[in-house]
Amino acid sequence: MRQERTVQASIFDLSATHEIGHELKAMSQWLDEHGDLLGLVGRDLGRPDVKATGRQGLPAEAVLRCALLKQYRQLSYQELAFHLEDSASFRAFARLPWSWSPQKSVLQKTISAIRPETWEQINRALLSSARQAKLEDGTVVRLDSTV
């Protein structure tokens, strides 16, 4: 059975005082306030054909946070695996269980298991929060594309 949340954070989980560290801390606080999103991700990761024996997989919380790091910093899976192993701020944000450093194949398999419908619900929750805080009304969408 896969855990949804990391039960207890490490006392060593510290964010850098750099601008990116502050952004990660704000993102983490928002995710903590919207714990219901973890259930959606947990359902996507749960496979009925897998028995609840053997090694535990990454918690749903860690998978969601790793996916957000990947998109936020525009990283490949290989780069994400490196930064999760190398950066204390990234590890703290991702809330990886102690001494776990997931490989790129594990990150790709778990992150890609999150369904588009789940991402839609996450985006709607984010937009709803932004509307309530009067940061964004969501009426204009900016797209970047190449020819």
N, C-alpha and C positions, 0 to 999 in steps of 0.2 A: 504494500500500500504506500503510495507516495504522499508525503506530507504537503500540506498547503503552505504553511508558514514555518520559518525558522523559529523555534520555540524561544530561544534566548540568544540575544545578540552578544557578541564578544566585547569585552571591555577594551579590546585593542582596535575596535572599529572606529577609526577617526577619519574625518574628511579634511582635506587640505584647505588651507586658508586662501587658496587661489580662487579666482572667479569661477572656474569649473567646479571646484569643491563646493562653493556656495550654491551653484545651480543644482548639483547632485543632492545636496541636503534638502533644498526646497522640493525637488522631485520626490525624494524619499518621504518627506512629510505628507505630500499629497497622496502618495500611494498608501501610506499608513491610514489615512483618513478614509480611503476607499477600499477597505479590505474585502468587500464583496466581489471585487474583480478577480480575486484569487480563486474563488470557486469556479468561475467561468474557465479560467486557464486550467485549473485542476481537472475539470471535466474533459477538456480537450486532450490533456496528457494521459488520462486514464484509459487504458485499453482493457476491454472485458476478457480478452483471450490470454492475458498475462496473469499468472498466479502471484499471490502476495507473499512469495518466498524469495530468498536471495537478497542481493544488495539493493538498498534503497536508491531510487533515482533522485535527481535534483528536485528539491521542493518546488512546487508551482510558483511560489514567491520568487525564488532565485531565477527560474526560467523567464518569468515576466520581466524582472529587473535586468537580466542579461539582454533580453530582446530590446528593451528600451535603450540600454547603453549602446547596443549595436547601431540602432537607428539614430540616436542622439549624436553620436560621434562619427557616423557614416563609416563604420568599420566592416571589414570582411570578417568571416568567422575565424580565420587564422589570426588576424590582428586582435580580435576580441579575446581569443584564448590567451594571447601574449599579455594584453593589458590586464586581464583578470589575474594572471599569475604575478605580474610585475607591480601593479599599482595598488597601494593600500586603500586609496579612495574608491577605486572601482570595486575592490573586494568588499569594502564596507557597504557600498551602495547595493551591490548584488546580493548581499547577505548569504554568501556561500558558506556552507558548513565548514568548520575548521579543517584546514589542510586539504581541502578539495580544490583542484585546479582542473576544470573540465577541458577536455580536448576539443578541437574544432568540430570533429565529427559528432560528438555528443551535443554540442551547442547547436549545430545545424539540425540534428534530428529532433531535439526538443523544441527549439524555437519555431521550426517550420510546422510543428504539430498544432500550433495555435491557429485556429480557424479564422477565416476572414470575418465571419459573423461576430466572433469574440473581439477582434480588433475594432470592428464597428461599434460595439457596445463600449469599449474602452474609450474610443474617440468621442462618443456621445457624452460619456461621463465627464471627460476632460472639458468639452465645450460647455456643458452645463455649469461646471464649476467656474469657468472663465466668465460666463454670463453673469452668474451670481456675484462675482467679484468685480464686475464691470471692467474686465480686462479685454474682452473680445465678445462680439455679438454673433460671429459666425456667418455674416451675410456675404462676405467677400472671400473668395478662395484664390490663393496664388499658386500657380503651377509653373514649374520649371521643366522645360523639355528640350531635347535636342532633335535636330532634323534627322 
